[in-house]
């Protein structure tokens, strides 16, 4: 009987420690007891007591408490990194356990650039979700790369080859660029017939602080000019989507990806004979999700849509 009692106490202690770690992770992510309590459906005082008990059991402070909020101590940062990794792996394992072998189900978090995700991908998710009604998509659009190894997303569509060795990549397609303008703009500014004619036009390019997906994407400032000379742009924007909206509004001419021309047939291509840059698009996901059915069906859907629409594949 004593042995059984000890066993129960040990199990209770493990469960309580796991609870404290879960609460610590929520507080570290939220930066306050109040916000963590809202996420966990606990009172602020209950969250505070659990953190104090965890600090007491570890004999170290995990947070600096300030009027403006909580700041992790050095030891707290170490525990937070470990907890994030652990909860990320637990989330992945849980999803894989729940996933049916016959029918994919559950949440798939996908990240893509703002322009590609907004203009090309989002309108095609309706058909995918009709094919797989038991799946949910969480789409995160950002021109910065989310860390897939930390499970900030399950998969990504990227416009450059991943550098991390633990990621699986599939070359989806090659995206060319076209010089586009709106009918409203061309009504007041006759379309250029030669590259030199661009001197008389308003050019929209990436901003100096932007990180465009291909080098020298601002080549419109130089093509057709005398060596060493550059045109002055009417506008610099640090995102493809921003440039697209500026062109759509009739502000000027810009080089934009081919998929934007496909999705916006009202835009007019000018100087089609010019050889514009091109980039490769990749579908990327962590090695540990290689056998996920959610990943597989979404990947296969993308490949099928790209082929069906006659977009240029690199394979």
N, C-alpha and C positions, 0 to 999 in steps of 0.2 A: 504493500500500500504506500509506504513512504516513497518508493521508487516511482510509482505512478504519479504521486503528487508532484514530485520534482519534475517529472516529464511535462506535466501540465503547466507548471510555473515557467519552465524553459520555453515552451511553445508560446505562452502568453507574452513573455519578454520579447521574443523574436517578432511577434505580431505588432507589439507596441513600438518597437524600434523601427519597423518598416513604416508604421503610421507616421512616426516622427520624421522620418526621412522624406516621406511623401509631402508632408506639410512644409518641411524645410525647402524642398525643391520649389514648391508653389510660391513661398515667400521670396526666395531668391529670384525667381522669374518675375514676380510682380513688383518687388521693391518696397512692399509695405504689408503690414499685417492686415490692414483693412481690405485691400484688393485681393490678397490671397484668401482671406476669409470668404469674400464674395464668390470667388471661383470654387472654393471647397464647400460652400454652404455651411460655414462655421462662423461663430462670433469672433470678433477681433480679440477678445480676452482669451478665448479658447486657443486660438492660434498662438498668441503670445506665450501662454502657459506651456504649450507643447515645445516651442522653440527654447524657452528657458530650461525646460527639463532636459532637452537634448544637449544644450550647452553644459549643463551641470553634469550629465553623464559622461561627456567627453572631456570635462575639465578645461574647456577653452571657450572664449567668446567667438561666435560665428558672425555677428553683425555689430557694426558701430551704429548706435541709435542716435539719430539727429532729428531735429524738428522738421526738417524737410523730407525725412524718410530714412531708409535703412541702407547702409553700405556694407558689403561683405568684407570681413577681415581677410588676411592672407590665408588663414586656415579655412575660412568659409569659402573662399574662391576655389580652393583645392577640393573641398567636399562638393561644391556646386558642379564643377567639371565632371567629377565622377558620377554624381547623381544624374546629370544630363545624359551622359553616355548610357547609363544603366536604364533610365526610363525610355530612351530612344530605342534601345535593343528590346526592351520589354514590349513597347508599342508594336514594333515590327513582328515580334514573335506572336503576340496576340492576334495581329491581323492575319498572319499566316495560318494560325490554328483555326481561325474562324472561316477562312476562305474555303469555299467548296471546290472539290476537284471537278465536279460536273458543271458548275455554273459560277463564274466569278462574282464576288459580291464584296461589299464594303467600300471604304473610302480610299480613293487614289488621289494623292496630292501631286499636282503637276505644276512646274514653273516654266515660264517662257518670257521672252522679251515683251515689252509693252506693245510694240507695234505688231509683231507676229501673232501674239496671243489675242490681241483685241480684234485685229482685222481679218486674219485667216483662221485661227484655231477656234475661237469662241463660236462663230456661226456653224461650225461643224460638230459641235458637241451634242446637239439635239439628236442627230442621227445615231451617234454612238450610244447615248443613254437610252434610246429606244431599243437598240440591239441588246443592251445589258441593263435592264431596269433595276437590278439588285445592286448596282454600283452607284457610288456617289463620287463626283469630281470636285475637288477643291483646287481652283486655279489661282496661282500666285504670279502676278505679272510684275516683273522687275527687270531693269536693264543691268542690274548687278547680279552676280552669280550667288545663288543660295548654296549652302554647304550640304550636299546630299549625304555625305558620310555622317553628318550630325542629324540626319533625318529632318532637315528643314523642309524637304520635299522628297517624294518617292522617286520622281523622274523629272527630267528637264529636257526642253528643246533648246539647244544652244547653237549659236552662230559661230562657234569656234570649237576646235577639238579640245576635249578635256585634258587637263594636265595631270590629274590625280590617277595613279596607277590602279586603284581599286574600283574604278568605274567601268562599266560596260558601255560601249558606244556603238550606235548604228548610224551609218551615213545615210541620211534621209534623202537629200536632194541638194542640187547646186542652185543657188539663187543669184540670178543676174540682176543688174540694175538698169533702169531706163530713165531717160530725161523726160520729165512730165510737167505739164502746165494745165491749168483749168481753162475751159472755153472763155470764161469771163476775162481772164488775163490776156488771152490771145486776141480777144476782140479789140483791146486797146493797144496791144503790142504784137505786130505781125510775127508769126513764127520764124525763128532763125533758119536760114537755108544753109549756112556754113558755120563751122565752129567760131570763126571770127565774129560772126554776127552776135554772138553772146555778149560782146562788149556793150551792146545797146539794150541789154535786158537786166532785169532784177534777179539776182541769183541768191538762192537760199542754201546754206551749207551747215555743217556741224560746227558747234562752238569750239573755241580753243581748249576749253576744259572738258570736252566730251571725249569719250573713248569709243569711236565708231568701230563696227565689226571688221572693217577692212582698212588697210593702210591707204593713205592718200585719197580718202573718199571725197575730199574737197577738190578733186581734179577739175571740176567745172570752172574753178577760178583761174586755171592755167591753160586748159586746152584751147588751141587756136590763137594764143597770145604770142608775143615776141619773147624769146628766151629771157628769163629773169623777171618777167612782169606778171603781176597777178591782178585779177579783177577785184573790186571792192564789193563784198556781198551786201545785200540789202538787209539780211537777217542771219544770225547764227543761232542755232538751236541745238541743245545737247541730247536730243532723242529723235529717232526715226519717226515716231508717231507725231511729234511736234512739227517736224518738217512737212509731213503729209498734210496736217491740218492747215499749215500756212499756205501750201500749194493749193489745197482745196478751196481756200478762201479767196484765191485770186491774187495773192501777194506777189508771186514770182514763179521762177523755174527752179527745179531741183532734181537731183538724181535720187530715185527711190527704187526699192526692191520690186521685182516683177510681180509678186503676189499682190501688191497694192494696185497695180494697173488692172489685174484680173478682177479684183474686188471692187474697183472704182472705175467702171468702163467710161464714165463721163470725162475722166482725165485724158488729155491728148498727149501722145508721145511725139517728141520733136527730135530731130537729128538722130534717127534710128541707126544710121550707119556708124555712129561713134561706138567704139569698143569700150564699154564700161567695165568696172571691176565686178567680180563675182565672189560669192562666199559659199561655204558648205554648211548645211544645217545638220545637226546630229540629235538623235534621241539617246539620252544618257540616263543610266540608273546604276545603283550600287550592285556590286558583285553578289552580295547576300540576297538580293531580290531576283536573281537570275531565273529562278523557278516559280516566281509569282505569276499566277494566272491573270491577275489584274494588270500587271505590267505587260504580259504577253498579248492580251487581247487589245489593249490600247495601242501598243506598238504596231500590231498587225493592221489595226484600223487605219492608223496614220499612213502606213505604207500603201494600203489599198486605195485610200483617197488620193494620195499624191499620184499614184500610177493612173487612176481613173480620170483624173483631171489633166493628165498630160504634162504635169510639171516635171522639170528635168531631174531625174534621179542620177546619183553618182555611181550606182551599181548596175 
